[in-house]
Amino acid sequence: MVNDRAVSMSAFALLSGVGVLLAQVAWNRQLLLVTGGSVDATAVVLTAFMLGLGFGGRFFGRRAEVSKNPVSVLRIAAGCAAAASFLPVVLAPAVRSLYPIIYSSGLQFYARFLVALLLIFPATFFAGGIVPAMGRLVEGQGGTAKVSRLYGLNSLGSALGGFLAGFVLLEAAGITITLVLGAVLTVVSIMMINRPRSSIETVVESASGTRPGSFFLVVYAVSGMLALAWEMVWTRQLTFVLGNSTYAFSTMGIMVLLGIGVGSIGGRRVAVSVKNPLVAFGFVQVLLGLASVIPLTLLGSFLSLAGKLSFSGGWAGTTFGGILAAMVYMLPSTVLMGVTFPLVVKAAAREHKLGEDVGILSMANCIGAAAGPLLASQILFRYLGVTPSVLVLAVLNASLGLSAFWKSRRLVYSLAAPAGAVLSVFLVLGAVPPGSRTSAGFSLEYFREGRTATVAVFGREWDNHRSLRINGVEEVPVDQASLEAFYLLGHLPWGYNPEAKTVLAVAMGGGITSGAILTHPVETLVCAEICPEVVLASAEFREHNGRPDLDPRFELVGDDGRNFLLGTDERYDLIVCDATHPGSSESWLLYTEEFYSLVLSRLEPGGVAAQWVPLHRLPVEEFGRIIATWGRVFPEVAVHSAGGRHAILIGSAEPLQLDIEAMFRDSLAEAQLVATGFRESEVQFLNPILSTGEIRPFVESDVKSNTDNLAPCQFLIRKCSGDPQLTIGENMSLMLSLDTDGETNPVFTGQIVYWNSMLPQAAELFRSEPVPTAMGRRWLSVALSSAAELLYNEHRFPEALDLADMAWQADPGWIRNLNLVIEINRAQTHAQEEL
């Protein structure tokens, strides 16, 4: 017959895990808004979180042990955790108001750590007491198995909470409701604990019983440090498999918690059955290193595995495939992590003092875990890169196993440690670093696994094409449409404020926009870039950016733009936001009403703000939401099109007037614009498509803005699976439908058709201009050369050459067309010689 107390404790462990994790997700989001999204910010938040858990475990473990009513101690810990979970939300406004003072001290890293401690330490301190207090309630004979089971259930509950938060609640309800629900579930879990029929007596410690020794505390601390360091590695590696969406990072967190839960529940039987749990711990550490290395060598297989496991081409099917692929990738390692808990408890803790001893062990493990993110981000990634760091961590796991074998005096087993380390060396040395594989026709021009991201630049020789990828995601191509967007993003703000002296650029990308800004006589350009490797990679785009990093007016700030703006009281004449896609895991922060308000507050009188908005993989309702959000903050607004694939939002507190002549006044600026197809006389391609009055229907509609609390734009990948280009035409059509100033330009219509992959029809539209323009000829050339490249890739060289010649004739000044003709001729000659 099942014991009622066991059932109630199991229910509490599971449900409190759900509640605490929901709250944790809300805390992390709140801290992201204050401390920023840099790798340093992520590291200090994790460190503060683990320190709170560790010290809370030690405190409440001891309190529960000496209390005659440990149930009340458990209830207090869980109840206070629920109450304290609101502190990050309550205190955040005050912290934000003080943040500029702290930030300006120049000690940003320590400032973020202090903020994280202030906001989340109380809640994590109380949450850390839950597992040791549960240990007190089940101590005695068989206590190791019982507390391991409860710990596992608590972790499984946390995995469920991660799923609910990442896949349901944040999108449907926002941060605040997620936090409230987490607190409610934690309170409900407290009510499930049965009151004992009699007080639980404090067991008198036997003479032979001792607290966990220093050896066990050290090895468990190192185990925690390596576990969190591995999590940092997986966060980097799995973006190449899952992408960088909110769903992707939720999936990674779920797999960690799921594995720990399964490992702890399953490992409890191993712990109570083996003769020497310390030896078993040693083997687990060696296997953990190998299990974490092997997926690196098979990363390409996991890419295809995710597709094979998808049951449909839609969002649900691809997400399911990604979850299963992440499960195969991570679960072997995370299950082994979970097994370490029952083994260490069995080896080091006293079953009649589980509350106190589990608290001591938890503190050691969490202190070690607090160092893990710093080890990975500040040392390993900084000086070695991610792939070599994998080898270092695997060798450290093997060394930890070796120390366990020596301590247990089982020297014959010690050979397993060097064997595991040597095998890890061979596996890592034979692995191709993620993100460095080239595709046909491209070469790797730049590659670095930096501290913040893996950055690669791929190049194509015949047309000098460049493509910058960050963690496997293409961010900066130099096709016609992208160059239009990059250059206009730099030149348009100047056209609206040609007296500007000070400029802030949020994100550098390939440096093309920064280079465009510096063609004008501004005095300073401050560029806030979260990834320093991107700055180094920008040298590969010198043909297009003019090396802004070498200009004495250029000042680089190694921080994310939002956090920099929050921490400074400087004002600028121009603020240019060149963020990544709003669907990425952290860039959504740069598309919310609060961020736009922050930008407006940092503009000088007459200042102008600009924001790049991609039209690909952006559902039309989300594009409308971004426009509405922008228009509700900035009193005066303009919306421009770039290449039919990008939109540029302009905002100011004062009336906007575009001075096109000023955009072309400087020779370098004119050269960039003319080379991209713009002409000073062809104002229809430079003037905005929409103005303040034309977007008023969006502003005054019931469409909800993107806010820090609820930003639907970060979940848009669910609404936009399949071909990412399909939304371009819908979004461009929306802009044109709102334009009340004149007839639709056939070039804009042709661009819509072009991005729908209807190349012949697009070419006809480009030809149909009543008065031919340079931009019309450029896009006719783009359509013809795109068709030629498709035939070239199919080795249909004569037909490809005909179209390439037509493209050259359409726009003789575009050197790329001549290079295409030369390349097709070369390939055709080579094919004939092989015959």
N, C-alpha and C positions, 0 to 999 in steps of 0.2 A: 504494500500500500504506500502510495506517495505521501511523504510528509508535507503537511500544509505549509510549514515554515519554508521548506525547500521550494515549493511552488511559488510562494509569495516573494521569496528572495530572487528567484529566477525572473519573475515578472518585473520586479524592481530593477534588476540589473539590465534587462533588455530595454525597458522603456526609458530609464534614466539615460542610457546610452543614446537613444534617439533624441531625447530632449536636450542633453548637453551638446550634442553635435550640431543640432539646429542652431542653438545659441552661438556655438563656436563659428559657424559659417557667417552668422550675422556680425559677430565681432570682427572677423577678418575683413568683411566688406567695409565696415565702419573704419577700421584702421587703414585700409587701402585708400580711403578718401582723405585721411589725415597725413599718414606717413609716406604715401606714394606707392608706386608699383615697381620700384627699382629692386634689383637683387639684394641690395643692402637692407632695404625696408622689409622684404620678405624674410630675410635671415633674422633680423632683430625681433620681428613679430613671433616667429617660431621659437626663438630663444626665450623671450619673455613668457610665452605660453608654457613651455616645458619647465621653466623655473617655478612658475606658479603651481603646476601640478606636483613637482617634486617636493617643495616645501609644505604644501598642503597635505601631501601623503604622509610626510614625517610627523606633522603636528597632529593630525586626526588619528593616525595609527596609534600614537602614544596615548591620546585622550581616550580613545575607545578601549584601549587595553586596561587602563586603570579605572574606567567607569563601571559601576554596577548596572548601568542601563545603557549599554552600547548602541541599542536601537535608537535612542534619542540622539546620540552622537551622529549616527548615520543620517538621521532625519535632518539634523541641524546642518550637516555638510551639504546635503542635496538641496535643502530649502534655501540656504544662503547662496548656493551656486545659482539657483534660479533667480533670486532677487538681485544678486550682484551682476547678473548677465545684462542688466539694463544700464549699468554704469557707462559702458562705452558710448551708448546713444545719448545719455543724459549729460555726460561730461564733454562730449566731442565739441559742441559749440564753444565752450570756454577754452578748450585746448587749441582750437583753431584760431581764436582771437589772440592767444599767447604765442602761437607757433612762430610768427615772424621774429619775435624777440629771441626765441631759442635758436631758430634757423640762422639768424644773422650772426650768431656767435662763431660760425665757421666750423662748429663741431656737429655737423648734420647727422653723422652716424650715431653719436651718443644722444643727440636730441631725439632721434627716432626711437632709440631704445628706451629712453626715459618716458616718452609718450606712451609707448606700448606697455611698459610696466604699469604706468598710472591707470591706463584704461582697462587692461585685461587681467592684471595680476590678482586682484581680489576674486574675480569669478573663477579663475583657474585654480587659485589656492583652495577654494572650497570644493571645486570639482575633483581636485586631486585627493581629497579625503575619502571619496566614495569607496574605492576598491579596498584600501586598508581597513576601513570600518566594516565592510562586508567580511573581510578576513577574520576579524575579531568574532563575528557572529557564528562562524563555522569552524573555529579552531578546535583542536582536539584530534582524536584519531581520525585519519582520513581527511584532515583539513586541507592538505595540499591539493588533493583532487577537487574538493569542493570549491575552494577559492579560485582555482584555475578555471573551473567551469563557469563560475560567476564572472570572472574577468573576460573569458571568451564571449559570454552572452552580452556583456556590456560593450565589447568591441563590435559584435554583430549588430547590436542596436545602433551603434554609431555609424556603421556602414549603411544601415537602412536610413538613418537620419541624413547622411550625405547624399543618398539617392533622392530622397524627398526634397531636400533643399536645392540641389543642383539641377534636377530635372523637372520639378513641379513648382515648389513654393516661391522661389525667387522670381520666377517668371510670372506666376499667377497672382502673387500677393505682395511681393517686395520684401525688403529687409526687415522692416518693423514687424509685420505680421509673422514672418518666419521666427523672429526673436520671441514674440509673445507666445506663439505656439510651442516653441521649445521650452519656455518657462512653465507653461501650463502642463505639458507632458511630464516635466520633472516633478511638479507638485503632485500630479496624479500618481506617479510612480511611488512617491512617499506614502501615499494613502494605501498602497498595496502591501506595505510591510506589516505583517501580523505582529501585534503586541505580544510579547512573551507572557506565558501564564505565570511565570515566576521570574524574579530577577536572575540575570546571568551572573554567576559568581566569577570573581577574578581568580584565575588559577595561579597558585603559588609556584614560582619558578623553581625547578629542580636544581640541585647543586651542579649537575653536569651540563645544564643548559646555558648557552651563551648566545649573545647577539651575533648576527652575521659578521664574520671577520673581515678585515681590511681587504684580503685577497678577493673575496666574493664581491665586495662593494666596487673594487676597481674594475674587475672583469665585466661586471654588469653595467658599470658606467661606460666603459669602452664599447660594449655591445650596443648600448643606446646611442652613443655617438655615431657609430658606423651605420646603424639603422637609419638615422635621419640624414646622414650623408648620402646613403643609397637613394633615399627618397628624392633628394636634390638631383641626383644623376638621372633617375627615371623621369623626373619632370622635364629634363632637357631631351632625353632620348625619345620618349614616347610622343613628343610633338611631331616627330617625323612619321609616326604611324597614325595618330589620332587627330593631328592638327592642333591649333591653338585656341579653340573655342572654349567657352565656359563649360560646355558639356565634357570636353576632353579632360580638363583639369578635375572636374568632379569625378569622372571615371577613375582617374589615377588614385584619388583619395579613397574612393570606395574600395578599390582593390587592396590597398594597404590595410584598411580596417577589417575587411572580409578575411584576408589571409591571417591576420593576427588572431581574429576570433576563432577561426577554424583550427589554427595551430595550437592555441591554448587549450581548447576543448579536447582535441585529439591527443595533444601531448601530455595531458594529465595522466593518461594510462601508461604512457612510456615512463613518466617520472616515477610512478609508484611501483613499476615492475622491474626496472633496471637496478642492478646491484650498486652501480656507481653513477649517479646522475651527472657528476662533473665530467666523467668521460663522455657521456652522451652529449653534454653541452659542447665539448670540444669537437666532436664529429659534426654537430649541427653548425658550428661556426665555419668549419672547413667547407661543408656542403653549401652553406649560404653564400660564401664567396664564389664558388663555382656556378651556382644557380643564377647568380646575378651577372656573371661574365658571359655565360653561354648566349643569352638573348642578343647581346651586342653583335656577336658573330653571325646571327641569323636575322638581323634587322630587316633586310630586304625581303625575307620570307614572311615576316610579320606584316609587311605592307600588303602583300598579295593575300595573306591569310584573312585580313580584315574584310577584303572584298569577297572572298570565297564564303565567308561565314555570314554575309549579309543575305537576308531572305528576300529583300526587294531593293529597288533602286532609290526608294524614298528615304526620308530622314529616319524613320523608325528602323528600317532595315539596315541602313548603313551604320546607325548608332549601335544597334544590336551586334553587328559584326565587329565594330570597334571595341565594344565592351568585352566580347569573347576573346578577341585578340589580346587585349590588355590583361585579361584573366590568365591566358596561357603565358604571357610574358612575365607577369609579376607574381602570380600566386605561389609558384615554387619557393621564391625567396621570402615572401611575406608570411607564408605558413611556417617556414623555419624560424622566422622572427618570433612568431607566436609561441612556438614550442619552447623557446628559451625561458619564458616566464615560469611554467611549472617545473622545469629542470632546476632553475636557480632557487626557486622557493623550496623545493625538496632538498637540495644540497645545502642550503645555507640557513633556512628559517626553522624555528622551533614550532612544531605543530600546536603546542599549548600557548604560544605567544605570537600567533599569526598576525594579529592586528598590528602590533608594534614592529615585528620583523618585516612584514610586507611593506609597511610604511618606510622603514629604513632603506630597504632594497629599491622601492619606488623612487625615493629621493635620489639615490645614487644613479639609477637608470635615467631619470629625467634630467639630472645635472649633466650627465654625459650627452644625452640627447640634445640639450640646449647648446652644446658645443658643436654638434654635428653640422648644422647649417653654416656656421662660421668656418669650420674646417673646410667644407666643400667650396663655399663661395669666396672666402677671403684668402685661402691658401692653395688648395688643389686646382680649382678652375683658373685662378689668377695666374699661377706659375706653370701649370702643366697642361691645362686643357681637359676636356671632359673624358676623352677616350683613355689617355694615360692615367687619369684619376681612377678609372674603373680598375685598372691593374693594381694601383696602390691600395685601394680599399679591399680588394680580394686578398692581397698579401697580408693586410692587417687582420682580416678575418681568420686567415690561416694561422697567423702568429698568435691570435687570441686562443684559437683551438689548441695550439702547441702548449701555451701556458697552462691550459686546463689539464692536458695530458701529464705534464711535468708535476703539477700540484697533486694529482691523483696517483703519482708514481707508477703510471702505466706507460713506461717508456717505449714499449713495443708498438703502441698506437701512435707514437710521435711521428712515425714516418708518414702518416696520412697528411700532416700539415705541409711539409715541404713538397710532397707529391701534388697536393692541391694547388700550392703556390706556383710550381713549375708548369702545371697544366694551364693555369690562368695566364701565365706569361705567353705561352704559345698561342692561346686563343686570342688574346688581345693583340699581339703582334701581327697575327694573320687577319685581323678585322679591318674593314674599311671604315674610317670615321664617318658617322652619319652626316649626310649633307654634302659629301665631297664627290659623290658619283656624278659623272658627266653623262649627258645624253648625246645622241648622234649629231655630229656637226659642231659641237661645243667643246671648249677646253676650260679647265679650271684656272682662272686668272688670279684668284685670291681666296684663301681659306684660313679661317682661324676659329678654333673653339675657345672663345673668350670667357671671361668671368660672367658676363651677363647673357650672352647668346652665341650661337654658332652662326657665323657670317661667311657667306660664300659669294663670289662673283664669277659668273660663267660668261665666256666670250665666244663670239663667232668671228672667224677671220675675215671672210669675204666682205662683210659690211660693217665690221667693227661693232657689232651689236653687243650690248652688255645687259646682264640681268643680275641684280642683287637679291639674294635670298637670305632671310633671317629665320633660323630654325626650320629650314626647308620650305618656307612660304615666300613666294616671289613678291617683293615689295617695290622694286625699282627696275622696270624694263625701260628701254629707250625706243619704243615704237612711236609712230607719229602721234597717236592720241595721248600717250603718256607725256611726251615732250611738250605738247600743247598745254597740258595741265600743269606740269612743273614750272614752265616759263610764265604762264599767266598767273599762277599763284604768287610768283615773285614780282611781276610787273604791274598787275592790276592794282594792288594796294597803293603802290607809288602813284599810279594814275589818279587815284582818288584823293591822295594827299601828297602832292609833289613838293611840299615843303618839309617832309618828314626828315628827322635827324636820327632818331633812335628807333631801333627795330628789335623785336623779339621773334625768333623762329622756334616753334615748338616741333622738334624732331628735325633731323638732318637728311635722312634717307640717302640718296646718292649725291647730295650737295648741290643739285641742279637749281632748286628754288633759292637756296642761300646765295649761289653764284649769280642768279638773276637779280636779286635784291642789291647785291654789291656792285652791279653795273651803274647804279644810280648814286648820286653824291650824298649818301647817308653817312653819319659820323660813326655810328657803332651798330653792329649786328650781334646780339647775344643769341646763341643757339643752345637750347636745352635739349640734349640728346641723352637718352637713357643708356645707350649701348656704345661704348667708346670704340669697339671694333668697327662700327659703321663708319666712323670718321676716317679710320685708316683705309677702309675699303673704298671710300669716296674718291681716292686718287685714281682708281680705275675708270672713273667717269670724267677725267680731266677734259676730254674733248667737248663735253657738254656743260661742265660746271665751272671751268676756269680756275679750279683749286681755291675755293673760298677760304679754306683753312689756312692758306698762306697769306691772306690779306691781313694787314695789321689792324683793320677795323673789326675783324672777326674775333669773337670771344666765345669759347666753348664752356658750357656748364654741364657737368656730368650728372644729370638728374632728369627725372621725368618733368615735362612742362607744367603739369598741374601743380605738383608739389613745389616746384620752383616759384610759380606765381603765388602760391599760398604763403611761401616763406619770405617773399620780398615785398617791399612797399614801393619799389621803383615803378614808374609809369613810362609808357612807350607811345611813340607816334603811330607805330604799326605793330600789330601782333598777327603773325601768320602761323596757322595751325596746319601742319602737314602730317597728321597722325595716320596710323595704319587703319585698316578696315574696322568699322564699328562692331563687327561681329567677332573680333578677336577678344581674347580673354580679359584684357585690361584696357584696350583703347576706347571701350564704351564710356569710360570716365571723361573722355574729351568730347563727348556729344550730349552732355546733360545740361539741363537748365542752370544748375549751380555752377558748372564750369564756365558756361557762357557769361553768367553774371560776374564771375571772377575776372574773366577777360575784360569785360566792359569796365569794371572798376579799376583796371590797370592801364586804361587808355588815357593819354593826355587829351585836353580839349581839342576837338577836331580830329582825334585819332580814329584809325580805321582798323578793323579786324577782318581776317579772311580765314575761311575754313575749306579745306578740300573734302569733297564727299564723293566716294566711288558710286557709280551706278550699277556696276556688276555685283551679282550676288546680294542685291539689296531689294527686297520686296517693295513694291510701289507704295504700300501703306506706310512702310518704315521710312522711305524717302520723304513722304509727306509729313511724317512725324518730326523728322529732323528739321525740315523747313519751318514747321510750326513752332518748334522749340526755339530755333534761332530767332524767328520773328517776334516771339513773345518777350525776348530779352532786349534786342536791339531795336530802337525806335525807327531807324532807317535801314533798309535792306535792299540788296541787289543780288540776283542769282545769274551766274554766267555758265555757259556750256564750254567744255573743252574736249574736242575730238568726238563729241557725241557719246563719250563713255565716262565722263567725269563732270561734276558740277563744282563750282566755286562760289561759296556764300560770302558776301561782303556785308559788314555791319558797322554802324556808327551811331553815336548819340545825336549827330547833326546831319543835316541834309547832304546827300551824296551827289557829287558831280564828277563824272569821269573826264579827265583831261588826256585824251588819246595822244595829242602832240607831245605831252610830257613823257609818255611811255617810250616814245621813239627818239627823244631828244639826245640821249647819250648814244654814242656810236656803237658801243658794245651791246647795249640793250637792243638797239635797232638790228644789229647783226643776228642776235638770237631770235628775235621775233620774225624777221624776214626769212631766215633759214627754216623756220617751222611753218611758213606759209602765210603769215600775217602781213598785211600791208596797212599803212597808216590811213590810206584812202578807203579801205574796205571796212568801214566801221561796223557793218552788220555782224562781223565775227568777233568784234571786241566789245560792243555794247552789251549790257545785260539783257537776257531774255525776259526776266521778271524783275519788277521793282516792288517797293513797299506796298503800294495799293493792290498789285496783282496777287500778292500772297496773303492778302487780308482774309480771304475765305478760310485759309488754313489756320491762321492765327485766331480767328474768332470761332472756329468750329469746336466741337466737343472732343476732338482728337487730343488724347492726353500727351503731355510733353514727356520726353525722356528726363527722368530725375535720378538723383543719387539713390533714392529709395527704390525706385522701380524704373528700370531702363529696358524696355522691350527690344531695343536695337541689339543688345548683346546676345539675344536668343534667336536672331533672325536666321541662323543656319538651319533651324528646324523648319522654317517656312520656305527655304530656298535650296533644296537639294537638286542634284542634276547639273545641267549645263549652267555655269555661273553667268554666261553672257545673255541669257534669255531675259533677264530683268532690265537690261540696258534700254531696249526699245520702249518698254513700258514707262520707265522713268523719264526718258527724253520726251516721249509723247505727252506725259503729264505736264512737263514744263511748257511745251509748245501750245497745249490746249489752254493754258492760263494766260498766254501772251495775247494781249488785246491791242498791241500797237501797230500791227501790220500783218501782211501775208507771210505764210511760212516759207522760209528759204529752202529751195530744193536741196541744198547741201546738207542741211540739218535732216531733212527727210531721207536723203541718201545714206546718211550715217546710221539712222535707225535701221534701214534695210541691210546695210553692210554688217552691222553687229548681229543681225539675225541670219548671217551666213548666206545671204542671197546676193552673191557678188555680181552676176550679170545685171540684175535689176538695179543694184546700187550704182553700177557704172552708168547706166542709162540716165538715172536721176542726176548724177553729177554732170553729165553732158547737157542736161536740159536747162541749165542756167540761162535766163534771158540775156544776161550780160556776163560773159565768162570772167571769173575771178581767179586770182592766184590760189586761194584756198580751195576753190572748186577743182582747179587743175590738179592740185596736190592730192585731193581725195579721189579723183578719178585715177590718178597714178597709183594710189594705195590699193584701190579695188583691183586694178589690173595686175599689179605686182603680187598681190596676195593670191590671185588665181594662178599666176605663173609659178609661184612657190609651191602650191599644191601639186601642180603637174610635175614640177622639178622633183619633188619628193617621191612621186610615182615613177620617176625615170622616163617620163614622156617629154624628152628634151626638145624636139622640134616645136611642139605646141607651146611648151613653156617659153621658148625663145621668142616666138611670135608675140605672145602677150607681154613679155618683158620689153620687147622693142616698142610696143604700143605704149607701155607705161613710161618709157624714156621720152617718147615723143610728146606725151601729155604734159610732162613736167621736166624739161631738159636740164633745168638748174638743180635738180635733186640728184646728187652724186650717187645715192644709193641705187638708183635705177641702172646707171652705168655699171656699177659693181655687180648687180644681179645679172646683167647680160653677160659680163665677163665670166662669172661663176658658172652659168648654165653652159656656155661654150666650153669652158674647161672640163666640166663633168661629161659633156657629150663627147668630147675628144678622148677623154680617158676611157669612156665606155667602148668607143669604137676601137681603141688600141687593144683593149682586153679581148675583143673578138678576133 
